[in-house]
Amino acid sequence: MLMHYILTDIIRTADKGNGPKSIDDLKLINAGMILENNRTLRESRLPLTEVPGGVITMHVVVRPPLPDKNTDKLKNDAMNKGGCSCSIL
């Protein structure tokens, strides 16, 4: 499946210990819809929004790692950093 391929590619190229650990840490978004992990891309297609032979743009969102129960380091670091935003005009 596509999610499995994306996960193995991210793990192969990402920094060790900083990437996703499983498919549940990834969300694949197509046309504003979050695709389910157990469905194939063909099953998830939206025929009304796709142009035959056109390019399909998808977004992969990686869930940040959960903080360790013994330390609040990740929590404190996240609070010190500003958030990010995206504006399309």
N, CA and C atoms as a LAMMPS dump frame, in Angstrom:
ITEM: TIMESTEP
0
ITEM: NUMBER OF ATOMS
267
ITEM: BOX BOUNDS ff ff ff
-5.0000000000000000e+02 5.0000000000000000e+02
-5.0000000000000000e+02 5.0000000000000000e+02
-5.0000000000000000e+02 5.0000000000000000e+02
ITEM: ATOMS id mol type element x y z
1 1 1 N 0.815 -1.175 0
2 1 2 C 0 0 0
3 1 3 C 0.867 1.25 0
4 2 1 N 0.271 2.343 -0.364
5 2 2 C 0.983 3.61 -0.482
6 2 3 C 1.544 4.084 0.857
7 3 1 N 0.759 3.96 1.922
8 3 2 C 1.221 4.419 3.239
9 3 3 C 2.45 3.632 3.694
10 4 1 N 2.466 2.334 3.418
11 4 2 C 3.616 1.512 3.798
12 4 3 C 4.855 1.958 3.018
13 5 1 N 4.698 2.238 1.73
14 5 2 C 5.81 2.705 0.907
15 5 3 C 6.337 4.047 1.416
16 6 1 N 5.422 4.971 1.732
17 6 2 C 5.826 6.285 2.233
18 6 3 C 6.567 6.143 3.554
19 7 1 N 6.055 5.303 4.454
20 7 2 C 6.693 5.111 5.755
21 7 3 C 8.101 4.555 5.596
22 8 1 N 8.284 3.538 4.774
23 8 2 C 9.62 2.963 4.605
24 8 3 C 10.566 3.968 3.965
25 9 1 N 10.069 4.795 3.051
26 9 2 C 10.917 5.803 2.424
27 9 3 C 11.313 6.884 3.428
28 10 1 N 10.386 7.308 4.268
29 10 2 C 10.7 8.327 5.276
30 10 3 C 11.69 7.775 6.293
31 11 1 N 11.489 6.548 6.738
32 11 2 C 12.396 5.943 7.716
33 11 3 C 13.792 5.791 7.121
34 12 1 N 13.857 5.445 5.848
35 12 2 C 15.147 5.25 5.19
36 12 3 C 15.921 6.559 5.078
37 13 1 N 15.227 7.668 4.834
38 13 2 C 15.902 8.937 4.593
39 13 3 C 15.936 9.869 5.796
40 14 1 N 15.142 9.616 6.828
41 14 2 C 15.047 10.537 7.977
42 14 3 C 16.202 10.33 8.941
43 15 1 N 16.378 11.318 9.8
44 15 2 C 17.357 11.197 10.877
45 15 3 C 16.937 10.065 11.801
46 16 1 N 17.9 9.361 12.306
47 16 2 C 17.599 8.227 13.183
48 16 3 C 16.963 8.714 14.48
49 17 1 N 15.865 8.078 14.863
50 17 2 C 15.195 8.4 16.104
51 17 3 C 14.284 9.611 16.039
52 18 1 N 14.218 10.267 14.894
53 18 2 C 13.422 11.484 14.81
54 18 3 C 12.205 11.326 13.904
55 19 1 N 12.1 10.228 13.203
56 19 2 C 11.014 10.04 12.255
57 19 3 C 9.861 9.248 12.832
58 20 1 N 8.866 8.953 12.006
59 20 2 C 7.71 8.176 12.472
60 20 3 C 8.098 6.738 12.765
61 21 1 N 7.396 6.142 13.705
62 21 2 C 7.677 4.756 14.099
63 21 3 C 6.743 3.761 13.423
64 22 1 N 5.53 4.201 13.052
65 22 2 C 4.562 3.299 12.433
66 22 3 C 3.679 4.082 11.47
67 23 1 N 2.841 3.36 10.757
68 23 2 C 1.924 3.981 9.809
69 23 3 C 0.924 4.875 10.533
70 24 1 N 0.622 4.563 11.779
71 24 2 C -0.321 5.379 12.548
72 24 3 C 0.214 6.783 12.816
73 25 1 N 1.528 6.987 12.665
74 25 2 C 2.121 8.309 12.866
75 25 3 C 2.009 9.188 11.627
76 26 1 N 1.494 8.647 10.524
77 26 2 C 1.367 9.387 9.268
78 26 3 C -0.088 9.617 8.917
79 27 1 N -0.363 10.77 8.333
80 27 2 C -1.68 11.064 7.769
81 27 3 C -1.449 11.506 6.331
82 28 1 N -2.168 10.907 5.4
83 28 2 C -2.082 11.25 3.984
84 28 3 C -3.341 12.024 3.621
85 29 1 N -3.169 13.23 3.073
86 29 2 C -4.298 14.107 2.773
87 29 3 C -4.382 14.312 1.269
88 30 1 N -5.57 14.089 0.711
89 30 2 C -5.84 14.295 -0.713
90 30 3 C -7.14 15.075 -0.828
91 31 1 N -7.106 16.22 -1.497
92 31 2 C -8.284 17.063 -1.714
93 31 3 C -8.979 17.411 -0.401
94 32 1 N -8.196 17.661 0.644
95 32 2 C -8.752 18.051 1.929
96 32 3 C -9.301 16.916 2.764
97 33 1 N -9.172 15.687 2.29
98 33 2 C -9.68 14.53 3.036
99 33 3 C -8.514 13.694 3.544
100 34 1 N -8.579 13.271 4.805
101 34 2 C -7.571 12.373 5.361
102 34 3 C -7.901 10.964 4.897
103 35 1 N -6.952 10.34 4.212
104 35 2 C -7.177 8.996 3.683
105 35 3 C -6.971 7.958 4.778
106 36 1 N -7.76 6.903 4.72
107 36 2 C -7.669 5.832 5.712
108 36 3 C -6.462 4.951 5.417
109 37 1 N -5.816 4.463 6.473
110 37 2 C -4.612 3.653 6.317
111 37 3 C -4.888 2.291 5.694
112 38 1 N -6.095 1.766 5.862
113 38 2 C -6.375 0.41 5.386
114 38 3 C -6.937 0.385 3.966
115 39 1 N -7.042 1.524 3.301
116 39 2 C -7.571 1.571 1.935
117 39 3 C -6.45 1.883 0.956
118 40 1 N -6.589 1.388 -0.261
119 40 2 C -5.61 1.69 -1.295
120 40 3 C -5.907 3.056 -1.894
121 41 1 N -4.965 3.572 -2.66
122 41 2 C -5.158 4.863 -3.308
123 41 3 C -6.301 4.798 -4.311
124 42 1 N -6.42 3.69 -5.014
125 42 2 C -7.504 3.521 -5.987
126 42 3 C -8.874 3.588 -5.308
127 43 1 N -8.988 2.996 -4.138
128 43 2 C -10.254 3.028 -3.399
129 43 3 C -10.559 4.425 -2.852
130 44 1 N -9.531 5.233 -2.661
131 44 2 C -9.702 6.553 -2.059
132 44 3 C -9.845 7.674 -3.085
133 45 1 N -9.793 7.361 -4.347
134 45 2 C -9.829 8.395 -5.387
135 45 3 C -11.158 9.13 -5.41
136 46 1 N -11.082 10.397 -5.774
137 46 2 C -12.264 11.237 -5.909
138 46 3 C -12.444 11.551 -7.394
139 47 1 N -13.324 10.831 -8.091
140 47 2 C -13.414 10.977 -9.548
141 47 3 C -13.86 12.364 -10.007
142 48 1 N -14.592 13.105 -9.206
143 48 2 C -15.074 14.414 -9.636
144 48 3 C -13.996 15.488 -9.587
145 49 1 N -12.987 15.309 -8.754
146 49 2 C -11.963 16.342 -8.604
147 49 3 C -10.681 16.042 -9.357
148 50 1 N -10.566 14.869 -9.956
149 50 2 C -9.333 14.501 -10.64
150 50 3 C -9.495 14.602 -12.145
151 51 1 N -8.467 15.134 -12.791
152 51 2 C -8.443 15.241 -14.237
153 51 3 C -7.712 14.015 -14.772
154 52 1 N -8.298 13.288 -15.748
155 52 2 C -7.609 12.116 -16.298
156 52 3 C -6.228 12.489 -16.844
157 53 1 N -5.214 11.765 -16.414
158 53 2 C -3.846 12.023 -16.849
159 53 3 C -3.204 13.198 -16.134
160 54 1 N -3.891 13.792 -15.176
161 54 2 C -3.368 14.946 -14.446
162 54 3 C -2.515 14.533 -13.26
163 55 1 N -1.985 15.517 -12.603
164 55 2 C -1.141 15.303 -11.431
165 55 3 C -2.008 15.355 -10.176
166 56 1 N -1.76 14.442 -9.257
167 56 2 C -2.473 14.415 -7.983
168 56 3 C -1.504 14.894 -6.91
169 57 1 N -1.882 15.939 -6.197
170 57 2 C -1.049 16.465 -5.119
171 57 3 C -1.581 15.95 -3.79
172 58 1 N -0.69 15.34 -3.014
173 58 2 C -1.06 14.836 -1.696
174 58 3 C -0.1 15.412 -0.676
175 59 1 N -0.552 15.456 0.547
176 59 2 C 0.264 15.951 1.646
177 59 3 C 0.431 14.832 2.666
178 60 1 N 1.646 14.693 3.176
179 60 2 C 1.923 13.723 4.235
180 60 3 C 2.199 14.511 5.509
181 61 1 N 1.45 14.215 6.552
182 61 2 C 1.626 14.871 7.843
183 61 3 C 2.177 13.831 8.81
184 62 1 N 3.283 14.159 9.458
185 62 2 C 3.907 13.257 10.422
186 62 3 C 3.594 13.769 11.821
187 63 1 N 3.024 12.891 12.646
188 63 2 C 2.711 13.25 14.028
189 63 3 C 4.02 13.385 14.806
190 64 1 N 4.178 14.465 15.586
191 64 2 C 5.409 14.619 16.365
192 64 3 C 5.525 13.536 17.43
193 65 1 N 6.752 13.212 17.843
194 65 2 C 6.927 12.163 18.857
195 65 3 C 6.303 12.567 20.182
196 66 1 N 5.785 11.571 20.888
197 66 2 C 5.188 11.812 22.201
198 66 3 C 6.292 12.042 23.224
199 67 1 N 6.069 12.925 24.192
200 67 2 C 7.098 13.17 25.205
201 67 3 C 7.277 11.957 26.111
202 68 1 N 8.484 11.804 26.6
203 68 2 C 8.792 10.725 27.533
204 68 3 C 8.097 11.01 28.862
205 69 1 N 7.574 9.982 29.486
206 69 2 C 6.848 10.162 30.75
207 69 3 C 7.769 10.647 31.867
208 70 1 N 9.053 10.306 31.787
209 70 2 C 9.986 10.67 32.856
210 70 3 C 10.525 12.087 32.723
211 71 1 N 10.404 12.666 31.553
212 71 2 C 10.956 14.003 31.34
213 71 3 C 9.989 14.848 30.528
214 72 1 N 9.968 16.11 30.809
215 72 2 C 9.099 17.034 30.082
216 72 3 C 9.897 17.852 29.072
217 73 1 N 11.064 17.348 28.656
218 73 2 C 11.939 18.107 27.766
219 73 3 C 11.237 18.468 26.465
220 74 1 N 10.578 17.5 25.817
221 74 2 C 9.902 17.785 24.558
222 74 3 C 8.776 18.793 24.756
223 75 1 N 8.082 18.69 25.865
224 75 2 C 6.987 19.62 26.144
225 75 3 C 7.521 21.039 26.316
226 76 1 N 8.603 21.186 27.073
227 76 2 C 9.187 22.505 27.292
228 76 3 C 9.756 23.082 26.006
229 77 1 N 10.402 22.257 25.186
230 77 2 C 10.943 22.724 23.915
231 77 3 C 9.834 23.178 22.983
232 78 1 N 8.729 22.452 22.971
233 78 2 C 7.618 22.805 22.092
234 78 3 C 6.977 24.119 22.518
235 79 1 N 6.948 24.395 23.808
236 79 2 C 6.345 25.634 24.286
237 79 3 C 7.227 26.84 23.974
238 80 1 N 8.544 26.649 23.897
239 80 2 C 9.457 27.748 23.614
240 80 3 C 9.492 28.106 22.136
241 81 1 N 9.144 27.192 21.278
242 81 2 C 9.171 27.432 19.841
243 81 3 C 7.832 27.992 19.394
244 82 1 N 7.878 28.865 18.414
245 82 2 C 6.644 29.404 17.857
246 82 3 C 6.017 28.409 16.899
247 83 1 N 4.734 28.499 16.713
248 83 2 C 4.032 27.637 15.772
249 83 3 C 4.259 28.104 14.346
250 84 1 N 3.791 27.346 13.421
251 84 2 C 3.92 27.736 12.022
252 84 3 C 2.528 27.842 11.419
253 85 1 N 2.44 28.596 10.362
254 85 2 C 1.155 28.749 9.693
255 85 3 C 1.373 28.794 8.196
256 86 1 N 0.322 28.553 7.479
257 86 2 C 0.375 28.571 6.021
258 86 3 C -0.777 29.438 5.531
259 87 1 N -0.478 30.401 4.684
260 87 2 C -1.51 31.27 4.12
261 87 3 C -1.434 31.205 2.611
262 88 1 N -2.546 30.89 1.998
263 88 2 C -2.617 30.853 0.541
264 88 3 C -3.536 31.981 0.11
265 89 1 N -3.007 32.884 -0.674
266 89 2 C -3.792 34.041 -1.107
267 89 3 C -4.215 33.902 -2.546
